[in-house]
Amino acid sequence: MNKQKKLTLTFIALLVLAIVIAGIALLVKRYMPSNREMALTEYFKVSEGEMQVILQDQIYDTKALYENGQIYVDYGMVHDYLNSRFYWDSKENQLLYTTSTAVISAAADSQDYYTNKSKASMDYPIVKVKGDTAYVALDYVKERTALDYKKYDKPDRVVITYRYNEKADYAKAKKKARIRYRASIKSDILVKLKEDDQVRVLEQGDSTKSGDGNESSFDKVMSVDGVVGYVRRKDLGKIYQSEYTTDFKEEQYTHILKDGKVNLVWHQVTTSAANDGVLNLLNATKGVNVVAPTWFTVSGNHGEITSLASDAYVSRARSLGVDVWGVCNDFSNDSKIGKVLERTTTRQKLEKNLIAEAIKYSLDGINIDFEHVRKANGDDFIQFIRELGIMCRNNGVVLSIDNYPPTSYSMYYNRKEQAAVADYVITMAYDEYYAGSEKAGPVSSLNYVTDSTENTLKEVPAEQTIIALPFYSRLWKETTKDGKVKLSSEAYGMHFAKESMIDAGAKFEWNDESGMNYAEYTKDGVVYKMWLEDQTSLEEKMKVVSDHQTAGYAFWKLGLEDSAVWDMIIKYM
């Protein structure tokens, strides 16, 4: 019995021990970190002739080309991240870079580049085209850009630093720290860090329960050679901040600005005969120091313009101490401005034609009023402004650009870059409600002007900002038929707008919401409405613009104003 009892106890003890060992093994398996390593070739998946790009702190989707020891990065990355002044003409396969004094051009697959007409060469092709994608030599970009890079191999990759003076979080590794593919100790190891190796902390993790049941806290990090993964928080030291610095000096542009405030009036000139009236129109004004006649229109799609410019007009304006800025618009029915701007040859032909007119007629400035540029041609438009800006600076000609008020859907006009490469940015703070609007409203309410001014100043320095205001109102007509309202309108100058409503028996009352006088009346079943632009409403707008200390004012258009407004306007000059 004793022997049998001893055997039973021994069996039970062994069974318990086996269970304990099995439990320990299970616990070890469950809670011990994995030692399995993932090869970086599998992580980056770089093919022959390619190179992975790590852009500051992110792994960039498009691979670089690696040919004959040169790294070629795609143009989209260059433009969107590194230096937006690089411009790729996909129609004529040219890469352009514009400085304050020169356009530097390089053709696809060529080692040569031209600064204006002066030729120089690199030791490698500057730009390569693969399918629909242009790739630019990173060394070529670096010569003109605040960036640094370092190449690593096995697999080939390049880490590019381009955001400077921006604080970022870092930490140093403790012993046996590992960068893992996922935020789990069971995930594959990407990098075995050495003690005091520095990593950039991209995201600080909270204590989370991972899929394997482990309570752990992981930080998302990037190693110095561009591997992004996860390290246990307890395996990293205290987080500290540091920043990249650079000795690269950004180019500074000069601007031709008037002494004192600008008081500009646009003069709509549609025939040569209309030039003759400028002296009488300007003599009726006070304080105007710039007149902008609508002389030039883009004609066709090859860079040509029509011109109504006049020597006599310039002489007459100058006799009154008024500068002349010739306006060029894109309103012709036989032209699509996008087609002109998207090709370097036609775009630059347009620029040469404009500057030739400015020189021929001794103009003080050129005013660009392109209102039909689409988003697809936003980069083409701003390249046009850069290139025209060089010609204007070289000839002492002021360059100003007319813009819609800033909105999310007009950001491609790039007012910030306009301000950098041109002289004045004009915001047309009118046509809040325009001929094609679906409901009646003011041409330019006080809030609209306030928002237009403040949003412009987020992108443009005050000393280069001109706010344009209207000398006109709209008479709205609402006709109801079969329960549907048909809306139409006509634009009236200041004096005639007021008189037409008074003659119809309407009475104006001040409307606080719009900051304007409002009137309406009904005749023959038609409802007539008007938000009146008069001296009172205009002065409220002038106060707003003045309070923001902008460069001045512009008005559309000469001849529509009530003569009494000039005594008010000169108070703000």
Order of alpha helices (4+ residues) and beta strands (2+ residues): alpha-alpha-beta-beta-beta-beta-beta-beta-beta-beta-beta-beta-beta-alpha-beta-beta-beta-beta-beta-beta-beta-beta-beta-beta-beta-alpha-beta-beta-beta-alpha-beta-alpha-alpha-beta-alpha-beta-alpha-beta-alpha-beta-beta-beta-alpha-beta-beta-beta-alpha-beta-alpha
